[in-house]
């Protein structure tokens, strides 16, 4: 069986950049919200969301850089 190369098209690249931007915007917004949250449960959830979007951004950067070692 022939192995398929790992290749990202320019259209894929554009989609990945858009997804990165959505995640980065949410990451920044949640970071800004932290200063105004007093409820500890909401603070915990917000921190989890920050970590989620941060990790998504890192994954997307690795895709854009062509790092396929996941």
N, C-alpha and C positions, 0 to 999 in steps of 0.2 A: 504494500500500500504506500502511496506517495504521501509524504508529510507536507502539510500546508505551512507556509512561512508566516511568521507573525508580522503583519503589516497593517498599518493604520493609514487609511486614505485621507485625503485632505478634508473630505466631508466628515469623516469620523473625528478627525482632529478638531474641526470646528465645533462639533457637538460636545466633545470632551471639554473644550475651553469654556463653552457656555455652562455646562454642568459645574465646572470648577468655579466660575464666577458666581453662580447661584449659591453654592456652598460657602464660598468665601464671604459673600455679603451676609448670609445668615450667621456665620461665625462671628463677624464683626458686630452685628446687631446684638446677638446674645451677650457678647462681652460688654457692650455698652449697658445692657439691661442689668447686669450684675450689681452695679452701684445703687440701683433703686429697689432691689428686692430685699424684703425683710423676712418673709416667710421662709423658714429653713427647708421645707419640703420643695417649694418652688425653686429655691436656690440650688438644691441638689439636682433637680431635673434640668435646670438651665445649664449647670456645669456638665451634665451628661450630654446635652445637646451640643455644647461647645466642643466637647471631645469628639463627638460623632462627626461634626462638620469639619473639624481639624483633620481627623483621620481620613475622611473622604477627600479632602484637598490634597493630602499627601499621596494617596493612592492615585488620584488623577494626575498629579505632577509626575509620578513614576511612569504612568501610561504615556504621557506626552514626551517624556525623555526617552521612551523606548525600553525602560527597565521591565523585563518580563519575569524577573525572579521573584515570584510572589510566595 
